[in-house]
Amino acid sequence: MGAYLYHLMKVSALADCKIAFLVDGNLAKQGRKVFGYEIKPPESLYNFEGTVIIAAMLYSKEIKAKIEAIGNSKIEVIDMY
């Protein structure tokens, strides 16, 4: 979880949203909690239904492409950057 997420959680309405979990491809971060939300692997999105918010300054386009490649039509992707 990067600095941009921390910034958004403090200065935007993101903290007021109904967040199910966070996703990070970094194995070292998976299973931990940030802001009380569990960090899960990208594979957790295969059966997810809802909105995915990309809160990454770096690689946001690549992250969006990977999410769209999953082929889950029940995911709406919003890129905050």
C-alpha positions in Angstrom: 0.0 0.0 0.0 1.5 3.3 -1.1 1.5 6.9 -0.1 -1.3 7.8 -2.5 -3.7 5.4 -0.7 -2.8 6.9 2.7 -3.3 10.4 1.3 -6.7 9.5 -0.2 -7.9 7.9 3.0 -7.1 11.1 4.9 -8.3 13.8 2.6 -11.1 12.3 0.5 -14.4 10.5 1.0 -12.7 7.2 0.3 -12.5 6.4 4.0 -16.3 6.7 4.2 -16.9 4.1 1.4 -18.0 0.6 2.0 -14.6 -1.1 1.4 -14.6 -4.9 1.3 -10.8 -5.4 1.2 -7.6 -4.1 -0.4 -5.7 -5.8 -3.2 -1.9 -5.9 -3.7 0.2 -8.1 -5.9 3.1 -8.0 -3.4 3.1 -11.3 -1.5 4.7 -9.6 1.5 1.7 -7.4 2.0 -1.0 -10.0 1.5 -2.8 -11.1 4.7 -1.9 -7.9 6.5 -4.3 -5.2 7.4 -4.2 -1.5 6.5 -6.8 0.9 7.9 -8.5 -2.2 9.3 -8.9 -3.8 5.8 -7.3 -7.1 4.8 -4.9 -7.0 1.9 -5.8 -9.8 -0.5 -4.1 -11.1 -3.7 -5.4 -10.0 -7.1 -6.9 -13.5 -7.6 -9.6 -12.5 -5.1 -11.2 -10.4 -7.8 -12.2 -13.4 -10.0 -15.5 -13.8 -8.1 -15.8 -10.2 -6.8 -18.9 -8.2 -7.5 -18.6 -4.4 -7.1 -16.4 -1.5 -7.7 -12.6 -1.6 -7.7 -10.9 1.6 -7.0 -7.3 1.9 -8.2 -5.4 4.1 -5.7 -1.9 3.9 -7.2 0.2 6.6 -8.6 2.5 4.2 -10.4 1.4 1.5 -12.8 -2.3 2.4 -12.6 -2.8 1.7 -16.3 -1.1 -1.7 -15.9 -3.2 -2.5 -12.8 -6.4 -1.6 -14.7 -5.4 -3.8 -17.7 -4.7 -6.7 -15.4 -8.1 -6.3 -13.7 -9.9 -6.0 -17.0 -8.0 -9.1 -18.2 -9.7 -11.2 -15.5 -12.8 -10.9 -17.5 -15.2 -10.4 -14.6 -18.1 -8.4 -16.0 -19.4 -7.7 -12.5 -16.4 -5.4 -11.7 -16.5 -1.6 -12.3 -13.0 -0.1 -12.3 -12.3 3.5 -11.2 -8.8 4.8 -11.5 -8.3 7.6 -8.9 -5.1 8.8 -10.6 
